[in-house]
């Protein structure tokens, strides 16, 4: 206690160290363990609050200076960041890439609401072909696929060709089966059938759905129009050998007989008969 009192009264000048200049304390606590018991601390606190230790002197913990840093090749040297100069290299393509990605998403969302202009459609197609992870960030789902098919069938074909590599492709095919009968839907199914090896059940279910939809149309003019479209669609599948006719031969023949007044239905029926005669011979 007397040593520390003399030291503080004489204002000892501690040697300069880098730690002192950086704001860190240059006083290190003595690592020796304190052997005093907990009861001693409680007694001191009790005496302090009772006023018995007001005139006593508390001895501060013994402290010692850190050893100076040795200047040698193997020793660590203090680094002073304030003395360093930095030069920044800006990447101007970052904001440009983000802007292109935002435009791509906006155009793709717009494609589900209305038909895109040819330049916009080509831009989206190029982006789909250049980015492998583009579809993972797109607002596309089996429920939104019918809107894309109706407004932009050509883009829907490109999307389905990429989606065919994923595990959820079956859900998108189910969405196509449940779509309302329309010319864009027939075009999309015809193109993906020619480009991909689809499950035979998908083609059968889709053809049955088309036949059933034609029968449920109340307006005769609209019905005749869709019957022609379906007959042209079936003729294309049969001539390109994209469907096994024997699996749905009865349904297609009944459909042609029901609409025998329509020229396309008559031509489809003749095509079925010619195929049947070739197999018989």
PEQUI-V126552 format. One record per run of one state. SS is the DSSP state (@ for helix, = for strand, . for the rest). FROM is the first residue (numbers start at 1). TO is the last residue. If there is no record, write none. Layout:
ss:SS from:FROM to:TO
ss:SS from:FROM to:TO
This chain:
ss:. from:1 to:1
ss:@ from:2 to:10
ss:. from:11 to:17
ss:@ from:18 to:21
ss:. from:22 to:26
ss:= from:27 to:29
ss:. from:30 to:37
ss:@ from:38 to:50
ss:. from:51 to:62
ss:= from:63 to:65
ss:. from:66 to:80
ss:@ from:81 to:83
ss:. from:84 to:92
ss:@ from:93 to:111
ss:. from:112 to:117
ss:@ from:118 to:130
ss:. from:131 to:134
ss:@ from:135 to:137
ss:. from:138 to:141
ss:@ from:142 to:151
ss:. from:152 to:152
ss:@ from:153 to:163
ss:. from:164 to:168
ss:@ from:169 to:177
ss:. from:178 to:182
ss:@ from:183 to:195
ss:. from:196 to:199
ss:@ from:200 to:215
ss:. from:216 to:219
ss:@ from:220 to:239
ss:. from:240 to:244
ss:@ from:245 to:247
ss:. from:248 to:248
ss:@ from:249 to:258
ss:. from:259 to:262
ss:@ from:263 to:280
ss:. from:281 to:281
